[in-house]
Amino acid sequence: MGTKAGIQKFGGFLAGMVMPNIGAFIAWGLLTALFIPTGWIPNESLNKLVSPMITYLLPLLIGYTGGNMVYGKRGAVVGAIATMGVIIGSSVTMFLGAMIMGPLGAYLIKKFDGVVEGKVKAGFEMLVSTFSAGILGALISVLGFLAIGPAVGGMTTALGNAAQWITSVKLLPLIAVLVEPGKILFLNNAINHGIFDPVGISQVKEFGKSIFFLLETDPGPGLGVLLAYWMFGKGNAKSSAPGAMIIHFFGGIHEIYFPYILMNPLLLISVILGGMSADFVFVITGAGLVASPSPGSIIAEIAMCPKGGLLPVLAGITTGAVVSFLVSAAIVKRSGAGEKDDGSFAQAQAAVGNMKAESKQSAAARPAGQIVSGEIPSLIIFACDAGMGSSAMGETILKKKLKDAGLDIAVHHAPVSEIPADAKVVFTQESLAERARGVVPNAQIITVNNFLDSAAYDQYISALKGRSQSKS
């Protein structure tokens, strides 16, 4: 596996512990925004929900989910037990601790089960299974309480202090130099949920809001790029931009604008400058949110604003969009002169996708029109990094097209790391094809640079219908 794929896999694993629990984070954020003493409608009684949720519920959910990712329900239970040790063993919120203890507990019980497999006498299986989980969970919990919890607590405090210092000296906008390119490499969920969320949560407990919830989720820079394509682009890029803007800005699915940048990498300058400008406004106006707005929709951004904090957030997002648009417009107009036909958008996407792939994974992937086997697939999976955004869009579009074509095929979406083993066909981005191939080596992997591009689906369905007719 290439370096980039390895980084994506690790980042996706971190994000995978948080993404399934986003609903709980949003619930906590809404309760915080509404009922804390400085909230929209302060309520001393309902405010009692806030602290236990962030102290116990959210870390336990992360630990449970992390354990489940490593070793199913048995790993999840041991992971949750282990997580409780670090929660009690530290005075800071244990999101980072949960990301360590959940997978660690699951890994150790998995190894134990492997050692004793086939060695337990008949009739003692349940006894060994339950007691091994309980004893090992208790031991790891004690280890977390005595050692790992205090260590992670110290690290979390240090990160929080460093973040506060960077913010106070107005250097935080420079982080856009890393955040914006990282998003384009599909590390957006790892950056937001794996790095910024733990720091942000710590700041919310102390200050009632955090700027770190805005750094990756800000939809402004991406909106500026799409506006530039809509006004000055050509061909498919221009015609698809309005729909992409709605999905990106209001739906919060930022992956939708990544292909527009990949077809012209100079536009990285646009989103970096847009991100820096927005972050600068966030810093000088004291903007912040009470929880992570996931997905990064303008609706979610507004919902997570603290009382009196709406205008600074909107000012930063608007600034980022304007700066990104102005820079993007110049780049798009200059490159637009070289576009000769409506197919240039797709061609550029494919070319850049090949350039950014570190290995030959595209050789293992096949074009949409090529059917690997003579059978009509029973299950098609759309896979993206987190399995919640762009893959869900692709699933919806292909489902409708299959229905219109009279083909009864199950279509679902999933994170690339959790593609079902019985998947026959997997649609995914070029940069994720290698990881998908590692999960389901016998499935047909079809790379799609833009999940909204219907041409790939039409080509695939035409090939399916042709195969079906040839058999009948």
C-alpha positions as CSV (number, residue, x, y, z in Angstrom):
1,M,0.0,0.0,0.0
2,G,1.3,3.4,-0.9
3,T,2.1,6.1,1.6
4,K,-0.9,8.2,0.7
5,A,-3.2,5.3,0.9
6,G,-1.7,4.3,4.2
7,I,-2.3,7.9,5.6
8,Q,-5.9,7.8,4.2
9,K,-6.5,4.5,5.9
10,F,-5.2,5.6,9.3
11,G,-7.1,8.9,9.0
12,G,-10.2,7.1,7.9
13,F,-10.0,4.8,10.9
14,L,-9.8,7.7,13.3
15,A,-12.8,9.4,11.5
16,G,-14.6,6.1,11.5
17,M,-14.8,6.1,15.2
18,V,-16.5,9.5,15.2
19,M,-18.6,9.7,12.1
20,P,-21.3,7.1,13.1
21,N,-21.8,9.1,16.4
22,I,-22.2,12.5,14.8
23,G,-25.8,12.5,15.8
24,A,-24.8,12.3,19.4
25,F,-22.3,15.1,19.0
26,I,-25.0,17.3,17.3
27,A,-27.5,16.5,20.1
28,W,-24.9,17.6,22.7
29,G,-24.1,20.7,20.7
30,L,-27.7,21.7,20.5
31,L,-28.3,21.1,24.2
32,T,-25.1,23.2,24.9
33,A,-26.2,26.1,22.6
34,L,-29.7,26.2,24.1
35,F,-29.4,25.5,27.8
36,I,-26.0,26.5,29.2
37,P,-26.0,29.8,31.3
38,T,-24.9,31.8,28.2
39,G,-27.1,29.8,25.8
40,W,-30.1,30.9,23.7
41,I,-32.6,29.8,26.4
42,P,-30.7,29.2,29.6
43,N,-32.2,26.4,31.7
44,E,-30.5,25.3,35.0
45,S,-32.3,22.0,35.0
46,L,-31.8,20.9,31.4
47,N,-28.2,22.2,31.6
48,K,-27.5,19.1,33.8
49,L,-27.6,17.0,30.6
50,V,-24.6,18.7,29.0
51,S,-21.7,17.7,31.3
52,P,-22.5,13.9,31.6
53,M,-23.0,13.6,27.9
54,I,-19.6,15.1,27.0
55,T,-17.8,13.4,29.9
56,Y,-19.2,9.9,29.6
57,L,-21.6,9.3,26.7
58,L,-19.5,10.7,23.8
59,P,-16.2,9.1,24.7
60,L,-17.9,5.8,25.4
61,L,-19.6,5.8,22.0
62,I,-16.2,6.5,20.4
63,G,-14.6,3.7,22.3
64,Y,-17.4,1.3,21.6
65,T,-17.3,2.1,17.9
66,G,-13.6,1.8,17.7
67,G,-13.7,-1.6,19.4
68,N,-16.5,-2.7,17.0
69,M,-14.3,-1.7,14.0
70,V,-11.5,-3.9,15.2
71,Y,-13.4,-7.0,16.5
72,G,-17.2,-6.6,16.2
73,K,-19.6,-6.5,19.1
74,R,-17.2,-8.4,21.4
75,G,-14.4,-6.0,20.7
76,A,-16.9,-3.1,21.2
77,V,-17.8,-4.1,24.7
78,V,-14.2,-4.6,25.8
79,G,-13.3,-1.3,24.1
80,A,-16.1,0.5,26.1
81,I,-14.9,-1.0,29.4
82,A,-11.4,0.1,28.6
83,T,-12.5,3.6,27.7
84,M,-14.2,4.0,31.1
85,G,-10.8,3.7,32.8
86,V,-9.3,6.7,30.9
87,I,-12.5,8.7,31.5
88,I,-12.3,8.4,35.2
89,G,-8.5,8.6,35.2
90,S,-8.3,12.1,33.8
91,S,-9.9,15.4,34.4
92,V,-10.1,16.3,30.7
93,T,-12.6,15.0,28.1
94,M,-11.3,11.7,26.8
95,F,-11.9,11.7,23.1
96,L,-8.3,11.0,22.3
97,G,-8.2,8.4,25.1
98,A,-11.3,6.7,23.7
99,M,-9.7,6.6,20.2
100,I,-6.8,4.7,21.9
101,M,-8.5,2.5,24.4
102,G,-11.4,1.3,22.2
103,P,-9.3,-0.3,19.5
104,L,-6.7,-1.4,22.0
105,G,-9.2,-3.3,24.1
106,A,-10.7,-4.9,21.0
107,Y,-7.3,-5.9,19.6
108,L,-6.2,-7.6,22.9
109,I,-9.4,-9.6,23.2
110,K,-9.1,-10.6,19.6
111,K,-5.6,-11.8,20.2
112,F,-6.7,-13.7,23.3
113,D,-9.5,-15.4,21.4
114,G,-7.0,-16.4,18.7
115,V,-4.7,-18.0,21.3
116,V,-7.4,-20.1,23.0
117,E,-9.3,-21.0,19.9
118,G,-9.7,-24.8,19.8
119,K,-8.3,-25.3,23.2
120,V,-11.4,-24.8,25.3
121,K,-13.2,-27.9,26.4
122,A,-16.8,-28.5,25.3
123,G,-19.3,-26.9,27.7
124,F,-17.0,-24.2,28.9
125,E,-17.1,-22.0,25.8
126,M,-19.5,-19.4,27.2
127,L,-17.8,-19.3,30.6
128,V,-14.4,-18.6,29.0
129,S,-15.9,-16.1,26.6
130,T,-17.7,-14.0,29.1
131,F,-15.0,-14.1,31.9
132,S,-12.2,-13.4,29.5
133,A,-13.9,-10.3,28.2
134,G,-14.7,-9.2,31.7
135,I,-11.2,-9.9,33.2
136,L,-9.3,-8.4,30.3
137,G,-11.7,-5.4,30.1
138,A,-11.2,-4.8,33.8
139,L,-7.4,-5.0,33.6
140,I,-7.2,-2.6,30.6
141,S,-9.6,-0.3,32.4
142,V,-7.2,-0.2,35.4
143,L,-4.3,0.4,33.1
144,G,-6.2,3.3,31.5
145,F,-7.1,4.8,34.9
146,L,-3.5,4.6,36.3
147,A,-1.4,5.4,33.2
148,I,-3.0,6.0,29.9
149,G,-5.7,8.4,31.1
150,P,-3.3,10.7,32.9
151,A,-0.8,10.6,30.0
152,V,-3.5,11.4,27.4
153,G,-4.9,14.0,29.7
154,G,-1.5,15.8,29.8
155,M,-1.2,15.5,26.0
156,T,-4.7,16.9,25.5
157,T,-4.0,19.8,27.9
158,A,-0.8,20.6,26.0
159,L,-2.6,20.5,22.7
160,G,-5.2,22.8,24.1
161,N,-2.6,25.2,25.4
162,A,-0.8,25.2,22.1
163,A,-4.0,25.8,20.2
164,Q,-4.9,28.7,22.5
165,W,-1.4,30.2,22.0
166,I,-1.6,29.9,18.2
167,T,-5.0,31.5,18.2
168,S,-3.8,34.4,20.5
169,V,-0.8,35.3,18.4
170,K,-3.0,35.3,15.2
171,L,-1.1,32.4,13.5
172,L,-4.1,30.1,13.2
173,P,-5.0,31.2,9.6
174,L,-1.7,29.6,8.4
175,I,-3.3,26.2,9.2
176,A,-5.2,26.5,5.9
177,V,-2.0,25.7,4.1
178,L,-2.3,22.2,5.5
179,V,-6.1,21.8,5.9
180,E,-7.2,22.7,2.3
181,P,-4.9,20.3,0.4
182,G,-5.5,17.7,3.1
183,K,-9.2,17.9,2.3
184,I,-8.6,17.4,-1.4
185,L,-6.7,14.2,-0.6
186,F,-9.8,12.9,1.2
187,L,-8.4,13.4,4.7
188,N,-11.1,15.9,5.5
189,N,-12.9,13.7,8.0
190,A,-9.7,12.6,9.6
191,I,-8.6,16.3,10.0
192,N,-11.9,17.4,11.3
193,H,-13.0,14.6,13.6
194,G,-9.6,13.1,14.4
195,I,-7.7,16.3,15.2
196,F,-9.9,19.4,15.5
197,D,-12.8,17.9,17.4
198,P,-10.9,16.8,20.5
199,V,-9.3,20.2,20.8
200,G,-12.5,22.0,20.0
201,I,-14.5,20.1,22.7
202,S,-11.9,21.0,25.3
203,Q,-12.2,24.7,24.4
204,V,-16.0,24.5,24.6
205,K,-15.8,23.2,28.1
206,E,-13.6,26.2,29.1
207,F,-14.8,29.0,26.8
208,G,-18.3,27.9,25.6
209,K,-17.2,27.8,21.9
210,S,-14.3,26.9,19.7
211,I,-12.9,28.2,16.5
212,F,-11.5,24.7,15.7
213,F,-14.9,23.6,14.6
214,L,-14.8,26.1,11.8
215,L,-11.4,25.4,10.3
216,E,-12.2,22.4,8.2
217,T,-16.0,22.7,7.9
218,D,-16.1,26.2,6.5
219,P,-18.0,25.9,3.1
220,G,-16.8,29.3,1.9
221,P,-13.6,28.5,0.0
222,G,-15.3,25.6,-1.9
223,L,-18.3,27.8,-2.8
224,G,-15.9,30.4,-4.3
225,V,-14.4,27.8,-6.6
226,L,-17.8,26.5,-7.8
227,L,-19.0,30.1,-8.4
228,A,-16.0,30.8,-10.6
229,Y,-16.7,27.7,-12.7
230,W,-20.4,28.6,-13.0
231,M,-19.6,32.1,-14.2
232,F,-16.4,31.6,-16.2
233,G,-16.1,27.8,-16.8
234,K,-17.0,25.9,-20.0
235,G,-18.6,22.6,-20.9
236,N,-19.6,20.1,-18.2
237,A,-17.7,22.0,-15.5
238,K,-19.9,25.1,-16.0
239,S,-23.2,23.2,-16.4
240,S,-22.7,21.0,-13.3
241,A,-21.4,23.8,-11.0
242,P,-24.9,25.2,-9.9
243,G,-26.0,21.8,-8.7
244,A,-22.7,21.2,-7.0
245,M,-23.0,24.5,-5.2
246,I,-26.4,23.5,-3.7
247,I,-25.1,20.2,-2.6
248,H,-21.9,21.7,-1.2
249,F,-23.2,24.8,0.5
250,F,-26.6,23.6,1.8
251,G,-26.0,19.8,1.8
252,G,-22.6,20.1,3.4
253,I,-20.9,17.5,1.2
254,H,-17.6,19.2,0.5
255,E,-16.3,16.3,-1.6
256,I,-18.5,17.5,-4.5
257,Y,-16.0,20.4,-5.3
258,F,-12.8,18.3,-5.1
259,P,-12.9,17.2,-8.7
260,Y,-13.2,20.8,-9.9
261,I,-9.9,21.5,-8.1
262,L,-8.3,18.2,-9.3
263,M,-8.9,19.2,-12.9
264,N,-6.9,22.4,-12.3
265,P,-4.6,22.0,-9.3
266,L,-3.7,25.8,-9.4
267,L,-7.1,26.2,-7.7
268,L,-5.5,24.9,-4.5
269,I,-4.2,28.5,-4.2
270,S,-7.8,29.7,-4.2
271,V,-9.0,27.5,-1.4
272,I,-5.9,28.1,0.7
273,L,-6.1,31.8,0.4
274,G,-9.9,31.6,1.0
275,G,-9.4,29.5,4.0
276,M,-6.7,31.8,5.4
277,S,-8.9,34.8,4.9
278,A,-11.9,33.2,6.6
279,D,-9.8,31.9,9.5
280,F,-8.3,35.4,9.9
281,V,-11.8,36.9,10.2
282,F,-12.8,34.1,12.6
283,V,-9.8,35.0,14.8
284,I,-10.2,38.7,14.9
285,T,-14.0,38.5,15.5
286,G,-13.8,35.8,18.1
287,A,-15.9,33.4,16.1
288,G,-16.6,29.9,17.3
289,L,-19.1,27.1,17.4
290,V,-20.4,24.9,20.3
291,A,-19.9,21.6,18.4
292,S,-18.8,20.2,15.1
293,P,-21.2,21.1,12.3
294,S,-21.2,17.8,10.4
295,P,-21.8,17.8,7.5
296,G,-20.2,21.2,6.8
297,S,-23.4,22.8,5.6
298,I,-24.3,26.5,6.1
299,I,-27.4,25.2,7.9
300,A,-25.3,23.2,10.4
301,E,-22.9,26.1,10.8
302,I,-25.7,28.4,11.8
303,A,-27.3,25.7,14.1
304,M,-24.0,25.3,16.0
305,C,-23.5,29.0,16.6
306,P,-23.6,30.2,20.2
307,K,-25.8,33.0,21.3
308,G,-24.5,36.2,19.9
309,G,-22.0,34.4,17.7
310,L,-23.8,34.2,14.3
311,L,-22.4,37.3,12.6
312,P,-18.7,36.5,13.2
313,V,-19.3,33.0,11.7
314,L,-21.1,34.4,8.7
315,A,-18.6,37.1,8.2
316,G,-15.7,34.6,8.0
317,I,-17.6,32.2,5.7
318,T,-18.5,35.1,3.3
319,T,-14.9,36.4,3.3
320,G,-13.5,33.0,2.5
321,A,-16.0,32.6,-0.4
322,V,-15.3,36.0,-1.9
323,V,-11.5,35.6,-1.7
324,S,-11.6,32.1,-3.2
325,F,-14.0,33.3,-5.9
326,L,-11.8,36.2,-7.0
327,V,-8.6,34.0,-7.2
328,S,-10.5,31.2,-8.8
329,A,-12.1,33.4,-11.4
330,A,-8.7,34.5,-12.7
331,I,-7.4,31.0,-12.8
332,V,-10.6,29.5,-14.5
333,K,-10.7,32.3,-17.1
334,R,-7.1,31.7,-18.0
335,S,-7.4,28.0,-18.2
336,G,-10.8,28.2,-19.9
337,A,-9.3,29.4,-23.1
338,G,-7.8,26.0,-23.7
339,E,-11.0,24.0,-23.3
340,K,-12.1,22.7,-26.6
341,D,-15.1,20.5,-25.9
342,D,-17.6,19.5,-23.3
343,G,-15.6,16.4,-22.5
344,S,-12.6,18.3,-21.2
345,F,-13.9,18.3,-17.7
346,A,-14.1,14.5,-17.4
347,Q,-10.8,14.1,-19.2
348,A,-9.1,16.5,-16.9
349,Q,-10.6,14.8,-13.9
350,A,-9.3,11.4,-15.0
351,A,-5.8,12.8,-15.8
352,V,-5.4,14.4,-12.5
353,G,-6.8,11.4,-10.7
354,N,-4.1,9.2,-12.3
355,M,-1.4,11.8,-11.4
356,K,-2.5,11.8,-7.7
357,A,-2.6,8.0,-7.4
358,E,0.6,6.7,-5.9
359,S,0.3,3.2,-7.1
360,K,-1.2,1.4,-10.1
361,Q,-4.5,0.9,-8.5
362,S,-6.3,2.2,-11.6
363,A,-5.0,-0.8,-13.4
364,A,-7.0,-3.0,-11.1
365,A,-10.0,-0.9,-11.4
366,R,-12.1,-1.1,-14.5
367,P,-14.1,1.4,-16.6
368,A,-17.9,1.6,-16.1
369,G,-18.7,-0.1,-19.4
370,Q,-16.8,-3.3,-18.8
371,I,-18.6,-6.1,-17.0
372,V,-16.3,-8.5,-15.2
373,S,-18.5,-11.5,-15.1
374,G,-21.5,-12.7,-17.0
375,E,-23.8,-12.4,-14.0
376,I,-25.9,-9.4,-13.1
377,P,-24.6,-8.3,-9.7
378,S,-26.7,-8.8,-6.7
379,L,-25.2,-5.9,-4.7
380,I,-23.6,-2.6,-5.7
381,I,-21.8,-0.5,-3.2
382,F,-20.9,3.2,-3.3
383,A,-17.8,3.7,-1.1
384,C,-16.3,7.0,0.0
385,D,-14.0,7.8,2.9
386,A,-16.7,8.1,5.5
387,G,-19.6,6.5,3.7
388,M,-22.0,9.3,4.5
389,G,-21.6,12.1,1.9
390,S,-20.6,11.7,-1.7
391,S,-21.3,7.9,-1.7
392,A,-24.9,8.5,-0.5
393,M,-25.4,10.8,-3.5
394,G,-24.1,8.3,-5.9
395,E,-26.3,5.6,-4.4
396,T,-29.4,7.7,-4.9
397,I,-28.6,8.5,-8.5
398,L,-27.8,5.0,-9.6
399,K,-30.8,3.5,-7.8
400,K,-33.1,5.8,-9.8
401,K,-31.4,4.9,-13.1
402,L,-31.5,1.2,-12.4
403,K,-35.2,1.4,-11.5
404,D,-35.9,3.4,-14.7
405,A,-33.9,0.7,-16.7
406,G,-36.0,-2.1,-15.1
407,L,-33.0,-3.6,-13.3
408,D,-33.7,-4.9,-9.8
409,I,-30.3,-4.6,-8.1
410,A,-29.6,-3.7,-4.4
411,V,-27.5,-0.5,-4.1
412,H,-26.0,0.7,-0.8
413,H,-23.3,3.1,0.4
414,A,-20.6,2.4,2.9
415,P,-17.2,3.7,4.2
416,V,-14.4,2.3,2.0
417,S,-13.0,0.4,5.0
418,E,-16.4,-1.3,5.7
419,I,-17.4,-2.5,2.2
420,P,-19.5,-5.7,2.6
421,A,-17.7,-8.9,1.7
422,D,-20.6,-9.9,-0.6
423,A,-20.3,-6.7,-2.7
424,K,-20.0,-7.6,-6.4
425,V,-19.4,-4.1,-7.8
426,V,-17.9,-1.1,-6.0
427,F,-18.1,2.5,-7.2
428,T,-15.5,4.7,-5.6
429,Q,-13.1,7.6,-6.2
430,E,-9.8,7.0,-8.0
431,S,-7.7,7.8,-4.9
432,L,-9.7,5.2,-2.8
433,A,-9.6,2.4,-5.4
434,E,-6.5,0.8,-3.8
435,R,-8.1,0.6,-0.4
436,A,-11.3,-0.8,-1.8
437,R,-9.4,-3.5,-3.7
438,G,-7.8,-4.5,-0.4
439,V,-11.2,-4.9,1.3
440,V,-13.0,-6.7,-1.5
441,P,-10.3,-8.1,-3.8
442,N,-12.8,-10.1,-5.9
443,A,-15.3,-7.3,-6.6
444,Q,-15.3,-5.2,-9.7
445,I,-13.9,-1.7,-8.7
446,I,-15.3,1.1,-10.9
447,T,-13.6,4.5,-10.4
448,V,-15.8,7.6,-10.6
449,N,-14.2,11.0,-10.4
450,N,-17.5,12.8,-9.8
451,F,-20.4,10.9,-8.2
452,L,-22.8,13.4,-9.8
453,D,-21.6,12.5,-13.3
454,S,-24.4,10.5,-14.8
455,A,-22.3,9.4,-17.8
456,A,-20.5,6.7,-15.9
457,Y,-23.7,5.3,-14.6
458,D,-25.4,5.4,-18.0
459,Q,-22.4,3.5,-19.5
460,Y,-22.5,0.9,-16.8
461,I,-26.3,0.4,-17.1
462,S,-26.0,0.1,-20.9
463,A,-23.4,-2.6,-20.5
464,L,-25.6,-4.4,-17.9
465,K,-28.6,-4.3,-20.2
466,G,-26.5,-5.5,-23.1
467,R,-25.3,-8.5,-21.0
468,S,-28.8,-9.2,-19.9
469,Q,-30.1,-9.2,-23.5
470,S,-27.3,-11.4,-24.7
471,K,-28.1,-14.1,-22.1
472,S,-31.8,-14.1,-22.9
